[in-house]
Amino acid sequence: MSDATNNPDLDKALSDLTPERVERNQQIYADIVAKYYGDPDFKAKVDADPTRVLKDEGLEIPEGAAVKLLFNTEKLLHIVLPAPLE
């Protein structure tokens, strides 16, 4: 991939980031959001253990990473930025 990053792990992650994988994860995410707001039992499971449930639903989550739920409101919007490159 890019020699500019000088980070083999990042280069590997970027080379694995195909349009198909991005689209698949976006669709899984959209399905999870719809299910979260439409199924109280699923919502309770996600609230209790989001990392496990989202992995079980097929969302790609790196090994060892945790998921934290944040909710936008009319007065507060969360914008998630990627980790800085080292």
N, C-alpha and C positions, 0 to 999 in steps of 0.2 A: 504494500500500500504506500503510504506517504512517508518519505524519509524525513519530512519536516517535523514530525512529532517526536522522533527518536524514542518512541515508546512501543515496544513490540506488542504488549498486551492491548494497547489502544488500537494499533494497526490491525491486529487479529480481529478485535471486536468490530471495527469498521468494515473489514473485508467480509465479515459474516452478515453484515447488515444489508441484506438484499431487499429490493422493493417488495418482493413477495412476503418476506418475513415481517416487514413493517406493516404491510396491508393486513396480513393475518392477525398480528397483534392488535391493530386498530379495530378490526372486526370483533375480536374476542373482547376487547375493552368495551366496545359499544354494547355488546350482548350482556356483559356483566352489569353495566350501568342500568340497562333496561330491567334486568332481572332483580337488581338491588332495590329499585323503586317499585317494582311490581309484585314482589314475593317477600312477605314479611319474614318467613322462615329463613330464606336465603340471606336477607339483610342481617338478621340476628347472627348467622354463621359468619358473615363477612366482618361484622363489628367485633365478634369475639376473637377471630383469628384470620385477619385479612391475607396474610402471606400464604398460609396453607390453602385457603379456599381459592384464591386467585390462581395459584399454581395448579390446583385441581381442575380449574376451569380451562386450563391450557395457556394462560398468560405466561410469557417467558419472564422469569425473575431470576437474576443471577444467584447462584448458590451462595448462601451466607447472608444475602440481603434481606432486609425486613421491609414491610410495607406499612406506611402510616397513612391513614385516611384523613384528608382535609376537605372541608366543604366551603365552597364559595357562597357568599351572601350578596345582598344588594350593596352592602357597604364594604365588603372585603373580598378581593379576588386574589387567589394564589397563582403565582407564575413560577413554575419549576424550571430552573436552569440546570443544564448538565454540570457535572463536576468539572472543575478547572483542569486543564491539561497540565501535567507535570513536566 
